[in-house]
Amino acid sequence: MFVRISAFLALTLGLGACLSNVELVDEIRAKENQAQIASYFSKLGQSPIVMENGAYYVVTKSNQGGELATKGDTLSVHYEFANLVTGQVLDSTDRKLNAPYVYRYGFTNPVFSRLMAFVREGEEAVMALPGTSQDFPGLPAYTPMKVTIKSYKVRSQTDNINEFIAARKYVVTETTEEGLRFIQLVKGTGELPATGKVVKIKYTGRFLNGFAFDGNMLKTDSLSVTIGGTQTVQGFQKGIEKMRLGEKAILVFPSTLGYGQSGSGSIPGYTPLMFEVYLAKINE
């Protein structure tokens, strides 16, 4: 159902410039639609704010100290979609089982994506969306839809990293000012490799959900990294430079030390990463 409602939202909410008979009908129905939305909020004694896409919203529970989402944040949202006129529920998350809809802000575009730019963590809101000429189960043509945001949490990259580390009970050996978390698993021997030395690394790169996107642990080859070099992302490079021969560690860092806003290949922008690394050899 959510996919179908999302498809509904993808349809244009505006009117064409031509004055065909169909568009004249659309214009009349659109005005009726706006009147229904205005009546709904008026009966509740609410003054909605109009959005650029023709939708209206009201924050029903305020939390001025709550965090506003920024691109790349992970949002956990409990929502309900309903027919604004009849109140029939079309789709909703399961609050009893605490199963919110989780998505990355700025990358996925659910029905309520634009609304979330105005709602803070911990707030609740109601949004009314004008209908279109297409009908859906429980939502006839030109019938406005109501979206209720029932609860909402913002998780920044820092939040996600800290929760990841806590969940796995890792003990952080060092945290740099840039946000690299260095977690030593096995202590190495000897001195830190000097600038210009080439070290051989075995590694596995993972997202914080555990999915491995790269690595050579099961391969015979190793990755060559020059100490003081720039051939790898900063988080990986700076982490390796803290390791001695035979050392094993986990490196966790935000996208500012990884692939930044644009990402790379299968790695989306604004994505924190973790690497399991082993310094296997130091070339003389």
N, C-alpha and C positions, 0 to 999 in steps of 0.2 A: 504494500500500500504506500509506503514511504516513497518508493521509486515513482509510482504513478503521480503522487502529489507533487514531487519534485519536477516531474515532467510538466505538470500543470503550471508550476511557477515559472518555468522556462519560457512559456508563451508570453508574448508582448502584452503589456498592460495599457498601452497607449492606443490612440485611434489613428487611422491612416489619414492622409491629406485629401484623398478623393472624396467625392460626395455621392457615392453610389447609394442605392436604396438600402443595401445591406449595412453600409456604414452609418446611414442615418438611423437605422434601427439600433445599431450598436451604441450610437451616441445617446439615444433615449434610454436604453437599458443601463448604460454607464451612469447616467444621472440618477436613475432609480437606485442603482447599486450604492452610490455615494450617500444617498438619502438613508438607506438602510444602515449603513455604517455609522452615520451621524446620529441616527435614532438610537442605535445600540449604546453608544457611549453616553448620550444624553440621559437615557433612562438610569444609567449608573452614576450620573452626576460627575462624569469625567470629561476632561478637555484633552483630547488626543493631539499628538504632534504628527503632522503630515510628513511623510518621507518622499524622496525624489521619485520613487517608483509607484506613487499613488497609494501606498499603504499608509495606515495610521497606527500609532502605538501609544500606550500608556504604561508607565512604570507603576505597578501596583504595590510593590514592596521595595522601599528604597534602602540603599546601603552606600552612602556617599564615601565611605572609607574603602569600599571594595575596589579590586583591581580591574582596570579596563584591559581587554584583550589586545595584543599586538600580533602582527603576522608571525606565524610559526608557533604560537602558543597552542597547547592542547586544551580543548574545551570539553567539559562533561556537562551535558544538558539533559534535563528531564523536560519533555514537551508534551503537548496535546494539540492535535489538529481537530477542528470541529466545524460543522456548518454553522455559520454565524446566525442564520435565521432560525433554524430548528433546534440547534444545540447538539445534533447528532455527532458523536465522536467518530472521527474518520481514522485516526491513528494516534498512538501514544507510546511512550516508553513505559517500562514496568518499574514503578517506584517501590512496590512491595519487595521486589527482588533486588532493588537498587541496581538496575541495569540501565544506566543513562546512555544516551547517544554520545559517542566520543569521536571528535574529529579535530583536524588541525586547521586553525583559523587562517584564512587566506588561501587555502589550497583546495578545500572541499566547499561546495556551495549548497548547503541545505536550504530549505524553504526560508528559514529565519536568519540566513547569513548576514543580511544587511542590518537587521535589528541588533545583532550582537555588538555592533560598533557603538551602540548607545547604552548598553546595559552593563552594569558592573557586577563583579562576582558577588554572589549572595542576594542579588536582586531578583524580583519576579516581574513579569511584564505580559501584556496582552497586545497582540498585533492583529489588525483586520486588513485583509487583502481583498481588493476588488476581484470579482469573478471575470471570466472570459466567455466567449461564445461556445467553448467546448465544455461538455458535461462529463462528470466523473461519478462513480458510485457514491451515492450519498450527497453529492454536490452537483445539482443541476446547473445548466448554463446560466451565467450572469448571477450566480449566487456567491456572495462574499464568504471567505473562509476566515476562521478565527484561529490564531496560533497563540497558545498559552505557554510561556516559559515558567515552569514550576520550581525549578532549582538550577543552579548554575555555578560551576567551579572553573577557575582559570588555573592552568598549570604551565608556568614558564619553563624554559629549558633548565634553569637552575632547580626549580621544583622537581622536575622529572629526574634530573641527575641525582639529587639528594634522596628521592624516594627509591630510585633504583639501587643506590648504594645501601640504604637502610634495609631494603627488602632482602638483599643478599648477605647482609651482615658483614660487609667488607669493612676493614679498618684502613682508613685513608692515612697513608704515610706522609703525604705532603699535598697541600693545595696552593697553587700559584696565584698571583694576583690576576692573571688572565683567565683563571677558571679551570685549569688542568688539575684533575685529581690523580695523583700517583699512588697506586696501591701495590706495595711490594709483597710478592708471594713467596719467593725464594731469594735469599740474599746472594749476591754475586761475590766474586773474588777479585783481588788486585785493585788497581787504580781506575778512575774514570778515564775512558778513552780521550785522548787529546784531540783538539781541533784538527781536522784534516784526516784523521784516521777513518778507515772504512770498516764498518761493523756489519756482520751478517745476522739477519734477524728472521726468526720464525714468528708468524703472527696469524691471528684471526680477527677480522674486523666485524663487529656486530652493531645492530641497532639496539636500543635499550630494551626492546621487547624480546631480545635473544636471537633474532634472525641474523644469520651470518651472510654478509654480502661480499666478503673477500677473504683470502687467506692462503697460506702455504704450509700449514702444519702437517698435512698429509702428503705433501709433495717432497721430492728429493732436493729441490732447489731452495734457495733462501733469498731474502731481499737485502740488497746492499744499500747501506745508508752512510753517507759521509757526515761525520760529526762537524757541526757548524754549517752544514749545507742547507739547501732550501728545496730539495727535490721531493719532499713529502709535505703533507699538511703540517701546520705548526704544532698542533697538539701531539701528533705522532713524533715529530722531530724532537720537540722539547722533552718528551717523555723518554725517548731512547737515550738522550744525552745524560740522563740521570742514572743509567744502568751500567753495571759492571759485567764482566765475563761470567756467563752461567746464570745470570740473574733472570728471574721470571717476575712479571708484573702485569698489572691491569692499568690501562690508561683510559680515563673517562674525561671528555671535554665537550664544551658547547660548540655550536656551528661557527662561532667567531674564530675558533682555532681549527676548524675543519673545512667544510666546503661552502661556508658562508650562505649568502642569500640565494645564489643560483643553483647550488647543489652540483652533483656530478654523476652522470649515468643513472644508476638505480637509486642514488642517494638524493632525496629531495632537499631543497634549500631549508635553512633553519633547523637542521637535524643534529642533535647531539649524538655522539658516537662513543663506543668503547672498543678497545683493542686489548686482546690477550697477547702478550709479547714475550719472547725469549731471546736473549742475546747469546747467540751460539758461537760466534767467533769474532776476533779482532785481527784484521789483516796487519801484518808488519810493514 
